[in-house]
Amino acid sequence: MIRFDHVSIEYEKGKRVLDDISFEIRDGESVGLIGANGAGKSTVMKSLLGLIPHEGSITVDGLEVYKENLSQVRKKLGLVLQNSDNQMFMPTVLEDIMFGLLNYGMSREEAEKKADGILSKLGLEDLKYRHNHKLSGGEKRMAAIATVLAMEPDAVLMDEPTSALDPYNRRIIIDTIRGMNITKIITSHDLDMIMDTCSRVILLSGGRVAADGDADVILRDKELLESKRLELPLSLQTR
């Protein structure tokens, strides 16, 4: 589904943010992308969407990520931003969900039917006509997920999906992610959430892949995590 082949990215001359990284993500996998601040997690997400130039090869479902293919690549990927305020810009939840559908040529009637379907699937029917500026943080995060899933992407990219949420809304987001039968790449410092939602972890450090494998194995490796400026998930820490 997604392939990085010897990819390097420089923001400044001689300073690589990603340094010759390679990995593959198969269709249907749930992968946690973890690492300390500055490890390169956000850069991976941006490069997948073709937002920054890169050396090496990035492919999404067989399509090379470069200028001529970007519209096709981006149709295959749905991005849920960390700050939902940057994603929800229409007056109501319904209008936000319909926005992308209408831009893809769907009729208003078809778009609303699609919006109703995704709201029902996520149990968000009561948000349909709610104004975005009146939603709670958890409601807004769920609405943002709805806008992405309505577009039926082949893979969803999620940037810190549980950040700044209370325990109740955090659990709702985790349960929603687990229920998505779709390829998922999730960046987060919430390693308990990664353990709950991902079967595989890619650990980045200094722009390189420091570990790649079974989530349960990597997230229990105290020595490895601490060497990369991370800590064990809270659920595994002994008091």
N, C-alpha and C positions, 0 to 999 in steps of 0.2 A: 504493500500500500504506500509506504513512505520510505525513501532511501536517501541517506546522506553518504556520499562517497568521497572521502578525503576533502572535506569542506573546511575552508579557512575564511575568516572574515576579519578585516582590519578597519577600525574606526579612525585610527591615526596611523600614519606611516610608521611601520616597524612595530606597532603594538597590536597583536592579534587578540581578538576577543574569543574567537573560535580558532583552534589550532589543529588542523588536519584530523577532524573527527569523522568517523564512519559508523553507521548503524542502520539497521533495517527494522521497520515496524510492520508487522503483518496485519492483514485485514481482520478487524474484530478485536485486536489486542487493546488492553487498557494499560497504559504506560505512564508511570510517574517520573517526571523530570525534576530531579532534586539537585541541590547544591547551595553553597553559601552565596551571599550577595556578591554579584560580579562574576559568578562562575560561568555565565553564558546562557542561562535558561531562556531569558526573554529574547536573546539574539536568535536562538534556534527557532522560536515561534515566528519572529519577524521574517527570518530568511525563508521559512516555508511559504509565507504569503508573498514573497518577492518584494519585500519592502526595503531590503538592503542588498547591495551587490555582494557576491561571494565568489571565491575560487573553488574549484572542484565541481561536483555534480549533486544536485538535489532533484529528486523526482517524486511526484505524487501520482499514484496510480498509473505509472508509466509515462507521465508527462514531465518533461524537463521544466524546471522552474526558471524561466527567463521571459523577457518582455513579451514576445509573441504569444506565449501560452498563458499569460497571467489570468486572463478572464476565465479560461477553462479550469485552471488550477484552483482559483478562488471559489468557483462553484462547488468544488469538491470538499472544501474546508469551511468549517464554521468556527468563528472565534468568539469566546465569551470573555470579555475584558474583566480585569480585577475591579475596576471602578464602573459600576453599572450606569452611572450618570453620563459616562462618555459613550454609552451604547444606546440608551433610551432617550431619544431626542424629539419624538412626536408627543402630542398632548396626552393621548391615552394609550393603554397597553394594546388595544385592538389595532390602532393606527400604526403602532410600531411594528407589530407582527405583519401587518399587511404591506408595509412599505417596500420591503425587498421583493415580495411576491408580485406586487403591481409593477415594479421596475423590470421584472422578468417577463412581463407581458400577460400575466394572469388577469382575468376580468375581476372586477370588484366583488361580484357575487362569489366567484370561485375562491378568491383570496379570503373572504370572510368565512366561507365554509372550511377552508384549510385552517384558519386561525381558531375557529370553534373546535375543530378536531384536536389540535395540539393543546389547547387550554383544557379540554376535557381529559385528555390523556394524562396531563400533569396535575389534574385536580385544581385548576386555577380559574374555573368558570367565573367566580365572583370578581376576578380582576379585569374582566373584559373591558368594561367602560370606565375603569378607575383612571384617574389622572396620575401620571407618573410622579409628579412632585409631591403627591400625597401617599405614596407607597412607603412601607418600612424597608429597611435594608434587605431583609430576607425576601420580601415580596418582589422587590426590584430585581434582585439577583435571579429569582425564579422566572420573572417575566423576561429577563434578558436571555435566559436559556431557551425559553419558548420561542423567541424571535429567531434564534439560530436553528433550532430543530425544525421549525416550520419550513425552512429552506431545503430540508432533507439532504444535508451534506453527507459525504462518505466518511468524514472524520471530523471530530470536534476537538478544538484546542481550547483549553481552559486555563486561565492565568489566575492563580490564587483564588479559587472559587469559594472558599470558606472564610476568607479574611474578613475581620471586623463583624462577624456574625455571632449572635448569642447561641448558646448550646442547642436550643430548640430549632432555630433556623438552620444551624450547621447540620443537624441530623437530617432535616428535610432535604438539604442539598446533597448530602452523602447518599441518601436513599434514592434520590432522583438519578444521580450519576450511575449508581449501581444498576439501575433499571434501564439504562440506555444500551440497546443492543447495537453498538456502533463502535468504530475505532475511536479511542480517546487518548489524548496526550494532555497530561495535567501537570502544571508546574505549581509547586507549593512548598512553604516552610512547615505546613501542618502535616507532619509525617504520620500521625495517627490516621488522618484522612486518607493519605496515600496508601497506607496499609489496608484500610477498609475498602478502597475502590480500585486498586491496581494490582495486577498479578506480576508485573515486571517493573523494575526501576532502572533508570539510567542516571548515574551519579556523575555530575560534571564538576570539575575543579580546574581552575586556571584555564578554561577554554578547551579542556581535553576530557575525554571519557575516562573517568577513574574507575568505574565499575558498571557492569551491565548484566543484569540477571534477575533471578527470582526475588520478588519484593520482600518476602518473608525472611529470606536469607540476608540480604543486604541491610534491611532495616533493623536486624538484630545484631549486626556486627558493630559493637560499640567502638572498638579500636579503629575500624575503618572510618566510621562516621566522624569520630572526634578528630581524626587526622585531617579531615576535610572541613573542619569548623562547623560540624553539625552535632546534634545530640540524639540519643535514642528517642523514639516516640515516647510520649509521656506514659502511655499505658504499659511500657516495658521498664520504666525506671523504678528502682526500688527505693523506698524511703529510708 
